[in-house]
């Protein structure tokens, strides 16, 4: 059977990404060879290449248990493996959030994080950096049976008492079934593992696909990493319902609390109505079956407040069977191709657009800076050539006058350099003020003060007040930082214009920078705070110590992460802001010195005039050639970003 459209399109995306990488790498190497780059440009291109190399496509599957998530993952991504990669059977087969990916530096394995780590400080991201915290089981790729047996550990449970379950945050006082279990034997079954990582060398995973399988409301509600990072950052979320159960209360709760709020133009959010094969009644006509499926789709869409066209009915089980057996008729009946087409149309184009936009912004800045440097150099050389040509046949008095003029220009520029150095001092002081507001030292101090206030509080209202003050202070620092950024850019814009007018430097429009996306993320975190912490129920059912711990492990740690990202991007912008000015000033100073040197040498020995003109014309030709070559490299990158690759090129790079 031919590859599905989704698999084919993913391979095409990988080929596009590889082509972009190769051409940006060529730009970086050429700039280094021609000595046209600087530390800031090299750093930005290096970071961009690193992001392209580590680029992933994250697809999350979310549902309550027994909705068929694992079977759908097998059907969409792993049918060509001719076996189930993820275990799938009746009942709960995946008890903890599971990530499938591939890292070539690690052996194929199943790594499991024990549930008792919930009593330790740190989130999933922290534990990922601690290899000793995980229990690892190697995957025997040569034995399907052994690999399947190993992956069945995902379904492990352990019986614990009520106090332990409560300490892990896994005991819901309103859960009637849990209450019955506790009343019967004093224990409750909980997942043995908190999180699972599967390193598996599947071709799609090798190309950067990352799959997240989340097992129901219980895991989503108690694992902050899911709601704060993994789900919001997924490029696509597939929310599964089951035709045999309909839309349950917990389905609606997952959708409204954890998926619908993250809806965005750059994210695909699709609803899958699975197990429609349960409606394939041999006593009904095909049209009657289709009508029943359409009725279920309409009902599900209404309950989730969605258009019916956004709900995709499928049979994951029959689709997997069809792909393994090569049964095209059964595959069509399973309706999986419709879902794969939707993923193809919504997921990959959005992902490619995001990567392209990010890469284009960096390349444009670097190429623009190199172009301005070469144009300034070329203009300076051409001015010198014209000046020296004008000296032909002139007497020594005229040459002496030219030498005086060159000295005056140099002295005037040196005076401008004093102004530039004064500007740099002002720039440095404003940068210091910005770092005071946005810097990690300030934020860490705010975190410390909030923790101290919460730990000293004797009442729930004191906890909430401390949390609220923390967010207000953080918001204030972001607002003040945004204002400082605009002041700094306005100052640099004026200075660029001044140097352009007075000394003929190339006009530069300093890059803009905004903290808007970080402020938007902070608003999202505050909404989560209001929903998860700032409630009477939480105050009554969760102890103050546990509430404090949860706050700092979830929201406060995420705020720190947001500020770290904002810091990194702002520091890169500050370097990009001052670097073009420094480069142009340095280049202009070099050209002035060369001009004075040329006139001085002509004054000392007029017979060297033609030789010097020839040298400058050769330098002018070199600069012109470099400009043309840079433009060609830039055009090749633009073509790659636009996806203008022939079929033969795509085939070679896939």
N, C-alpha and C positions, 0 to 999 in steps of 0.2 A: 504493500500500500504506500502511496506517495506521502511525503511529509505533510503535516497539516499546515494551513496558512500561517498559524501562529508560530510554529517552529521555523518555517521558512523565513518569515518576516524577522524573527529574532536573529537568525543567522545573518540576514541582510543588515540588520542594525549593527551587529558586531563587526561586520566587514566595513561598514561606514565609519564606525568608531576607530578601527585600526587604521583606516586611510587617513583620517584626521590626525591621529597620533603621529604617523610617519611624516606627514608634511609639517606639522608644528615642530617636531624634532629637527627636521631639516632647517627650519628657520632659526632655531636656537643655535645649531651648530654653525650655520653660515655667519650669523652675527658674531659668534666667538672668533671664527677664523678671520673675519674682516676687522676685528677689534672695534665693532660698532655697538656692542652691547655694554651694559653696565651691571652692577651687582643686583639692582632692583629688578631690571628686566629679566636677567637670568633667573632670579628667584621666582618671579611670577610665571615664567614659562615652565620652569621646573615643577612648580606646584600644579600647574595645569596638566602637564604630562603625567604627574603622579595621580591626579584625579581621573584622568582618562584610563590609566592602566588599572586602577582599582575600581572603576565604574561598575556599579551593580544595578540590576533591575529587580526591585522588591515587589513581590506579589503576596498579599496576605489572604488567607482563607479563614473566614470567621463564621462560627455557628455554635449552637448548642450541640451536645453530644448526639451521636447516632443520626446526624443529618447527611453523612456520606462525604465529608470533606476529604478524607484520605483517598477514597476511591476516585473522587473527581481529580485530585492532584495526579494520581496514577494515570487516569485516562487522558488528561491534557498533555502532561509533560513526559511520562515515562512508558507509554505504550510500546515504543520501539524496543524497550528493554525486554519485552516478552515475559514480564512477570510483575508482580506488585512490589514496588520499592517500599512503600509504606504499608504496614499491616492494615487490613481492612476486613472486618467481620462484624457479626451482630454484636451489639453492646458497645461499650466504650473501649476503643482501641488506642486512643491518644489521650493520656491523662494530664499532660503538661504542654505548655507552649513549645513548639518544635520548629527549629530553623534548619532548612536544607541549603547547603552551599558547597562550594569546593575551594579549598586552599591547597595548592600543590606542595607546600612546604610541610603539610601534616599528612599522616597516613589516613586512609579511609577508616572512619571510626564513628561510633556513637558515644557522645560525651554527655553525661547526665549530672545535673546539679542537685544534690540532696535537698529535700524539703526543709531540713532543719536549719539551712542557711537563712531562712526567714527570720530567725532570732538574732542574726548577726547584722552588723551595720553594713550598708552598701546595697546597691541595686544590681541587676543582671549585668549591666555594663561594667561595673566594678569587678564582679566575679569573673567576667570574661578575660580579665587581665591577670587572674590568679589561677594558673593551671592546676595547682594542687587542690583546689576546691572541688574539682570535677572527678566523677568516676568514669573511666574510659573503657569502652569495649571495642576492640578492633572488628572491622567488617571483612569477612572473607568473600571477596568478590567472585571467587571461583565456585562457590557453593551457594546456590539460591536458598536452599533449606537452612543452612547455617546463618546466612544473612537475615532471613526472615525471622528466625528464632531470636537473634540478637535484637532486632528492632521491636520484637514483642515486649521488650522491657519497658517500652513507652507506656504500657498499660499497667505497670506495677502500682499496687496500692499498699498501704500499711494501716493497721488498726491502732488508733490512739485514743486517749481519754479526752474528755471535754476541755480540760485545762490546756492540754497540748494543742488541740485544734484551735482553741481561741487564741493562744499565743502566736500561732502561725497566721492568724487572721482568716481561718477557713471555716469557722463556725458561725453560721447565720442564725441568730436567735429566732428568726421568723420562719426558718426552714422546718416544716412539719415532719418531713421524712427523717431528717437528722435527729429531731427530738424523739421520734419513735425508736430509732436505733439506739440512742443513748439510754432510753427508758428500758429497753429490752436487755441489753448486756453491758451497758456502761461504756461502750466504745463506739467509735465512728471510723469508717474507712475514708482515708484521704490519699491523694497522690503521693507516691514515694519520692517523686522527683519534682523539682521546681521548674526546671527548664531543660530542654534537650537541644544539642547541636549535632547535626548529621553531616559529616564531611564525606561527600560522595562524588566520584569522578564521572558524573553524567555529562555528555557533551554540552547541554544547555547550561548546567551549573558551571562548567569550565569557562563558559563565555560571559559569566557574570550574573546569571539568574540566581536570585535568592528567594526561597519560598518560606513563608511563615504560616504554620498551622496552629490555630488557637482553639483550645478545647472548651468552649462554653463560657457562660456568664461568670461562673465561680472563679475560673482562672483569670478572666479579664478584670473582674472587679477587685481582685486581691493582688495583682501583679502590676505595680505602677509603670514598669518599663513598657508594658503593652500600650497603655492609654497615653503615656507621655511621649513616647518615642516611636516604637515599632509600627503601630497602626497609623498615626498621623504622617509618618515618613514613607509609608508604602506608596509605590507608584500606582498600584491597583489594589482594591479590596473587593473580594468576592464574598458576599454574604449569602449563606446557604439556608434555605428552608427545605422542608420535606413535604412532599405531596400527601404522605400518609398521616401526618400529624397536623398539617395546616400551620397557620401562624399562631404560635403560643405566646403567652404573656412574657416569658423570658426572651423569646425572639424579639418582640417589640422593644423590650428594655435594652437589649444589646444594640439594636438599630438606633434607637433614639439617643442613648447616652454615649455610645462609643463610635458610631460610624457616621450617622447623618451630620453631626456637628463638624466633622472634618472634611465635608464636601468642599471641593475647590475645582477650579477650571483645569488645573494641572493634574488632577487625580481622577482615575476611573473608579467609580463605585457601582458595581453591578450586583443585582440580586438574582440568585439561582434557585429555582424551584426544582429540587432534585427528586429522584425516585418516582418519576412519572410512569415507569414501567408497572407500578402497582395499579395503574388505571387501565392497563392494556387488558381489557376484558374480552375474551373470545366470543362472548355472547352479544357483544355490541358491535355496531358497524364502525368503520374508521372515522366517519364523520361524527358519530356520537362520542367517540373517545376524544376527538379533537375538541368538541364542544365542552366536554367535561374539563379538559386541560385548560381551555381558555377561561372557563368559569373560575378555576382555582387561581389562575394568573391574575384575573381581574380582582378577585377577593384579596389576594396577597398584596397587590399594588395599592388597593384602597386602604388597607390596614396600615401600610407603611407610608402612606401619603406620597405615592410615586405614580408616574405614568405607567400604564401596563406594558409599554414597549421596553421599559427598563428591567422587566422581570423575564428571565430566560428559563423556560421549562426544559429539563434534560433528564436523561437517565445515565448517570455516570457509570454504573455497573455494566449496562448493555453497551455503552460506548467503548469501554475498555475491552470487553469481549469482542466487539466488532473489529477493533483495531488489531487485536492480537490474531484474530482469525482471518483478517482481510475481507470482512463482510461489509461491503459498501451499503447494501440495503438496510442492514441493522444499524449501521452508523448513522444513516440519514434519519431513521426512525427514532434514534436516541436524541436527536436534535442538538448534539454537542457541537457540530460545525457552526451553528448559528452563534453560540456563545464564543467559540474561538474567533469567529469573524469580528464580533464586537470587541473582544480583547485586542485583536490585531489593529482595528481601526481607532480605538481610543487610547490604548496603553502606549504602544511604541512611538507613534507620531508625537505624542506629548513629551515622552521621555527624550526623544531625539531633539525636539525643539528646545527643551531646557538645557541640554548639554551643548547644543549649538550656540545658543545665546550666551552662555557662560564663556565658552571658548572664544567666540567672536569678540567679546568685550576685551579680553586679555590681549588677543592678537592685534586688534585695532590699536590699542594703547601702545604696545611695544613697537609696532610697525610705524605708527605716527611719530613716535619719539625718534626712531632711527632715520625716518624720512626727513624730519625737521633738522636733525643734525647734519645729514648729507646736503640738504638744500642750503643750510647756513654756510657749510664748508665750501660748497660750490660757488655760492654768491660771493664769498670772501675771496676765493681764488680768482674769479672772473674780474672782480674789482681791481685786484692787484695786477692782473694782466693788462687791463685797460690803462691803468695808471702807468705801468712800465712802458707800454707802447707809446704813450704820450710823451715819454722822455727821449724818444729817438730824435737825434739832431739837436737836442737842447744843450745849453751850456751848463757849466757846473753851478752857476748861481741858481738856475731854475731847479736843478737837482737838490741843491742845498735847501731851497724853499720847500720842496716836497718832503725832505727829511724832517724839517721843522714841523710841517703839518702832521706828519705821521706821529711825531713825538707828542704833539698837542692832543691828537685823537687818543693816543694811548693814556696820556695823563687824565683826560676827561673820563675815559672808561674806568681808570683806577679810582677816580672819585665816585663813579657809579658803583664800583665794587664796595666802597665804604658804606654806601646806602644799602647795598645788598646784604652786607654783613650785619648791618643794624636791623634789617628786616628779618634775617635769620634769628637774631636774638629775640625779636618780638614773636616770631613764629614758634621758637622753642618755649617761650613762656606760655603761649596759648596752648601748645601741645601739653605742657605740664598741667595746665588747668583742666584740659580735657581728660588727661589720665587720672586726675584726682577724682573726677566724676565717674569715669567709665572703667577705671583700673580695677584689677582683681584685688589689690590690697584694700581698697575702699569697700568693695563688695564683701570680702571676707570679714571685714570689721562689722558690717551690717548683719551678716549671718551670725556672728558671735554674739552681738547684742540681742538679737531676736531669740537665740537659744537661751541666753541667760535670763531674759525676761520670762520666757515660757517655763523654764525650770523653777523659777522663784514663785510663779503664780500659784495660788491656792485654789482658784476657782476657774471654771471653764471660760467665763467671760474674759478673764485675764489672758488666757491662751489665745482667744480670738483677737483680742486687742493687739497682742504682740505680733500675730500673723498679719493683721491688717496694716500695722505700722511698717512692717518689713516691706510689704508690697508698695505702700505709699512712698517710702524712701527710695526704693528701687526705681519706681516710675519717675520720681523727681530727678534722680540722677540721669535717667535716660533722656528726659525732656531737656535738662540743662546741657547735656552732651550734644544733643541735636542742634541746639542754638549755637554752641561753640563751633561746631562743624561748619555751619553756614557763615559765621564770622571769619573763620580761617580761610574758607574758600573765597569769600569776597575780598579779603586782604590780598591773597595771592593773585587773584584776577587783576586787581588794580596794579600790582607790581609787574606782572607780565606785560600789561599794556604800556606801562611807563618805560620799561626797558625796550619794548618794541619801538615806541615813538622816538626815544632819545638815542638809541644805539643801533637801530636797524635789525634787532633780533627778530626771529620769526614769531609771528603772533601765535599764541598758544591759548587754547581754552581749557583751563584746568579741569580735571575730571570731577564729576559730581559724586556725592556720597550721601547715603541716607540710612538712618537707623529705623526706617519705617517697618521693615519686616520683623525686627527684633521687638519693637514696641507692640506689633500685632501679636507676636508670640507671647509676650508678657500678658496681654489682654486675655489670651486663651488660657494661660495658667491661672489667672485670677478667676476666670469662669469655673475652672476645675476646682479651685479653692472653695468657691461659693457652693458648688454642688456636692463636694466630697467632705469638706471639713466644717463649713459654716452652717451647720444644721443642728437643730435641737436633738434629733435622733443620734447623731454622732456624739454629741456631748453626754448623752445619757447612757449609751451602749459601749463606748470606748474609753478606757482609762486615760488619764491625762498623760502619763508617761508614754503609753503606746501611741497616743495621738501626736505627741511631740516627736517621737521617733519617726512615725510615718511622714510627718510634714517635712522633716529634714532629709529623709531618704527619697522623697518624691519631689515635691514642688521646689524646695530650697535647692536641691541638687540640680534640678533642671534649670533654675534661674542662674546658677553658677555656670552651667554649660552654655546658656544663651549669652551671658556676658563674655565668656571665653571666645565664642565665635565672633561677637561684635568687636571685641578687642583686636582679634587677628585681622579682621577685615579693615578696621579703622587704621591700624598700624600700616597695613599695605597701602591704603589710600594716602596716608600722610607721606609715605616715601614716594609714591607716584606723583604727588602734588609738588614736592620740592625738587625732585630729580631732574625734570626737563629744564628747569631754570638753571640748576647747577651745571648741567651738561652744556647748555647754550652759552652760559657765561664762560665756562672753561674753553669751549671751542672758539668763541669770539676773541678771548684773550690770546689764544694761540695764534689766530690769524693776524691780530694786530702786531704781535711780536715778529711774525714772519714778514709782514709788510715793512716794518721798520728795518728789519735785517736786510731785506732786499734793497731798499732805497740806500741804506748805508753802504752796502757792497757795491752798488752802482756808483755811488759818490766816490768811493775809494778807487774804483777801476771801471770806467765806463765800458770797456770792451766786454764785460761779463753780462751786459744787458740782454743780448739775444739768448745767451745760454740760460739765464734766469727765466726769461719768458717761455722758453721751451720746457723748462722744468715745470713751471706752473701750468702750462697747457697740458702736459702729461698728467699732472695731478688732477686737473679738471676733467680729463677724459676718464680717469679712474673713478672719480666721484660720480660722473654721469653713468658709467657702466654699473656701478654699485646701486644707484637709484633704479635703473632699469631691472637689474636682477632682483632687487628687493620687491619691486612691483610684481614681477613674475611669480616669486615665491608667495606673495600675498594673494595673488589671483588663484594660484593652485590650492591654497588653503581655503579660500572662499568657495571654490568649486567643490572641494571635499565637504565643507560644511553644508553646502546646498544639496549634497547628495548626488552631484553630477558625475557619477561613475558609470562606465559602461558595464555590460553584463560580464565581459571577459575579465575586467578588473575585479569585479565583485567576486567572481568565481575563484580567482587567484588568491584573494585576501581572506576568503571564508575559511 
